[in-house]
């Protein structure tokens, strides 16, 4: 049984299911050089917390929560509109109370939204933060 792999895959799956939302993606530990492209691109990073053990009757349960950050990069000095439209498109999938499934993982989205953008020449950077939780049950 995989544990974290399924959680990470569940959080990445909507990007693949939605044809990468029409942009290039950099995933953790991928070989990616942003200086080689001039088109918009995104980066996905997932930060889980330590499992919190709980019990429900005779069933042992771990609750794992965390955040996933999606960074959108659009060419600088072109306005924020295109980046906000892409953020809205992505957030329509990573919406509050959505369930993302992969293998044994059922990841529940607790909240999601964007932060203030930043002009980091040559890219305009829009931050999307997704707060999630996953419950893992074990027979006692």
C-alpha positions in Angstrom: 0.0 0.0 0.0 1.4 3.4 -1.0 0.8 6.3 1.4 2.3 9.6 0.4 2.7 8.7 -3.2 -1.1 8.3 -3.5 -1.6 11.7 -1.8 0.8 13.5 -4.0 -0.6 11.8 -7.1 -4.2 12.8 -6.1 -3.1 16.4 -5.8 -1.4 16.3 -9.2 -4.1 14.4 -11.0 -6.4 17.3 -11.8 -3.6 19.0 -13.7 -3.2 15.9 -15.9 -7.0 15.4 -16.2 -7.5 18.9 -17.4 -4.8 18.7 -20.2 -2.3 20.6 -18.0 -4.7 23.6 -18.1 -3.0 24.5 -21.4 0.4 25.4 -19.9 3.7 23.7 -19.3 4.3 22.4 -15.7 7.3 21.8 -13.5 6.8 19.2 -10.8 9.0 18.6 -7.8 12.4 17.1 -8.6 11.7 17.3 -12.4 14.4 18.4 -14.8 12.9 21.8 -15.9 14.7 24.9 -17.1 12.3 27.9 -17.1 14.8 30.0 -19.0 14.3 27.8 -22.1 10.6 28.9 -22.5 8.8 32.2 -23.0 5.2 30.9 -22.6 3.3 30.7 -19.3 4.1 27.8 -17.0 3.2 26.5 -13.6 4.9 24.8 -10.7 3.2 22.5 -8.1 4.7 21.9 -4.7 3.1 19.9 -1.9 4.0 20.3 1.8 2.4 17.7 4.1 2.3 17.9 7.9 3.1 15.0 10.2 0.2 12.5 10.6 -2.1 13.0 13.6 -3.2 9.6 15.0 -6.8 9.3 16.0 -9.2 6.4 16.8 -12.7 5.9 15.8 -13.9 2.9 17.8 -11.8 -0.1 16.7 -10.5 1.7 13.7 -7.1 3.5 13.8 -7.0 6.6 11.7 -4.3 9.0 10.7 -5.2 12.5 9.6 -2.6 14.1 7.2 -3.1 17.7 6.3 -1.0 20.1 4.3 -0.8 22.7 1.6 -0.2 22.5 -2.0 1.1 25.6 -3.7 0.6 26.2 -7.4 2.8 29.0 -8.8 1.8 30.5 -12.1 4.4 32.3 -14.2 3.3 34.6 -16.9 5.6 37.0 -18.9 6.1 40.2 -16.9 4.7 43.6 -17.9 1.7 42.1 -19.7 -0.9 42.8 -17.0 -2.4 40.4 -14.5 -5.5 39.4 -16.4 -4.3 36.2 -18.1 -2.8 34.9 -14.9 -6.0 35.6 -13.0 -8.1 33.8 -15.6 -5.8 30.8 -15.4 -5.9 30.9 -11.6 -9.8 31.0 -11.7 -9.7 28.0 -14.1 -7.4 26.0 -11.8 -9.4 27.0 -8.6 -12.6 25.7 -10.2 -11.1 22.2 -9.9 -9.3 22.7 -6.6 -12.4 24.1 -4.9 -13.5 23.9 -1.3 -14.9 20.5 -0.4 -13.7 18.8 -3.6 -12.4 15.2 -3.3 -9.3 14.2 -5.2 -8.9 10.4 -5.6 -5.9 8.3 -6.4 -5.1 4.7 -5.3 -5.9 4.5 -1.6 -6.0 8.3 -1.1 -9.1 10.5 -0.8 -7.8 14.0 -0.4 -10.4 16.6 0.6 -9.8 20.3 -0.3 -10.4 22.5 2.8 -9.8 25.9 1.1 -8.1 27.4 -1.8 -7.3 30.9 -3.0 -4.6 33.3 -4.4 -2.2 35.7 -2.9 -0.8 38.9 -4.1 1.2 38.5 -7.3 4.8 39.5 -7.7 6.8 40.9 -10.7 10.0 38.8 -10.8 11.4 39.7 -14.1 11.0 38.1 -16.6 8.0 36.4 -15.0 4.9 37.7 -13.2 4.3 35.2 -10.4 0.8 34.4 -9.1 0.5 32.2 -6.0 -2.3 29.7 -5.5 -2.5 28.0 -2.1 -4.6 24.9 -1.5 -5.2 23.6 2.0 -6.1 19.9 2.1 -6.7 16.9 4.4 -6.6 13.2 4.0 -7.9 10.5 6.4 -6.2 7.1 6.4 -7.9 4.2 8.2 -6.3 1.0 9.4 -8.0 -2.1 10.9 -7.0 -2.6 14.5 
